[in-house]
């Protein structure tokens, strides 16, 4: 899947004064809404979109500041604002019976949306949650583990990656258990999308969520403990970012959840083990 082919699958939708890239595939009463991670975009889900859209109406977006979506210089790139945009898009598309699937940065946006639903801030048609490998260390706040990378360290590492394409290529492949799964064409697509529409000028601001996550952690953790929605945690077991111990801790604290590990898999299970990933998503 190259960048041009991916762009032709979606459209730009105005959400307030911002244009957001949206792909809307499949039909049915149940909606699967996918949130991507930091420094990438919705293209991370290209391998699993065909099968998932056979079972759901699937909505993918590029978060503001990423991919094809607007990348304004004067925008406050925060989890709270990104959650506002997501929920406004839900209203525009009149989404119902939503399962929210999130990866990396998307996980904290999902936690913010969950918190708002619990506090009845608005009528949010959120029915289920699926969390993938995160960058938030759910464990470090309470029992730091040796070798665990902090959220700030991760965001600093990502920003450093954009210093050159060759360095970006090398470091992106390190997120995978089997580096050959993510070839040079895959890397090039992420590089192009990150730089699209003057994206390099805002890349340093996109990591604001690392600080914001510390400020809002208690609020989100309360939502985790009080969660009543059926929830799954699907994790590549060999992730260098979100360690196995953190996934276990998250599952222990997230009420009404089940934990599923994918063996021999790193930070991007939807790219590295797409068939196993889809099976866990569809599993009752």
Secondary structure, DSSP 8 states (H G I E B T S, - for coil): --HHHHHHT-EEEEETTEEEEEEEE--SS-EEEEE--TT--GGGGHHHHHHHTTTSEEEEE--TTSTTS---TT----HHHHHHHHHHHHHHHT--SEEEEEEEHHHHHHHHHHHHHHTTSS---EEEEEEEEESS-TTTTTS--TT---HHHHHHHHHHHTT-HHHHHHHHHTTSSSGGGS-HHHHHHHHHHHHTTTGGGTGGGGGGHHHHHHHHHHHHHHHHHT--SEEEEEEETT-SSS-HHHHHHHHHHSTTEEEEEESS--S-HHHHSHHHHHHHHH--
